[in-house]
Amino acid sequence: MQHKTPLTVRRGPGALALGLALVFIGESAFASSVTNLNGSGSLSVNTQFLGSPNGNVLSAAGTGILDALQVPGNYSFSDSFSGSQSYPLTGTSGSGSYSFQDSYQFSLPTPANGSVVTVSIDYASLLNISNLQFRVYESASSTDPATLGAVPAASRLVAWTTSNSATFTNAVSGTYFLDVAGTATGSAGGAYAGALILQPVPVPTAGMLLGSVIPLLLFVRRRSV
């Protein structure tokens, strides 16, 4: 009787079960221009950093693409590595050491609230990514390059986290980076998948606006008496 080793998705308590294991990661197509994604689609790697015996290298996988997103929208992202990684990146700012960083650049046309979910797709000892983590931050312009280093606190929507999920609020229209980092430790490499979910920032209702105006009117009335 044969016993099949199941494909498992590592996730922490409270992580959204999005069935991301079904997204198991083929080759991605990369372009060198702005890609408009209308409410759904797959993010493309803008820049990929890899550790090597000779230090950090930029992979050909990332070719400077900027994904123009829509709000609301659901966007997936993923990557796979064909071998175990032994050389950590240097000059990093995340948690612990890791051997790759995928930087996805995207723009928002309107303010948004959002959430990010990431999972490592494991298969026995063949596929595994250790120390999987991510961050989200705003860049000053669409021409800013991705970075391994720290970014100003005021620019961070999500600081580096090894949690499987995180949320952010009130992201203004502009350009952002989503960085995903880790180390492929399986004998055949590793793979991860994730989702970026965007929702509009709620517009204050008439009741909320009235509630905020009444105290001001009472204050002005008291001052005029």
Beta strands, then each sheet from edge to edge (+ up, - down):
strand 1: 7-10
strand 2: 34-36
strand 3: 40-42
strand 4: 47-50
strand 5: 57-58
strand 6: 66-68
strand 7: 73-81
strand 8: 100-108
strand 9: 112-123
strand 10: 129-139
strand 11: 156-161
strand 12: 165-171
strand 13: 174-184
strand 14: 190-200
sheet 1: 1+ 9- 12+
sheet 2: 1+ 9- 14+ 7- 3-
sheet 3: 2+ 6+ 8+ 4- 5+
sheet 4: 2+ 6+ 8+ 13- 10+ 11-
end
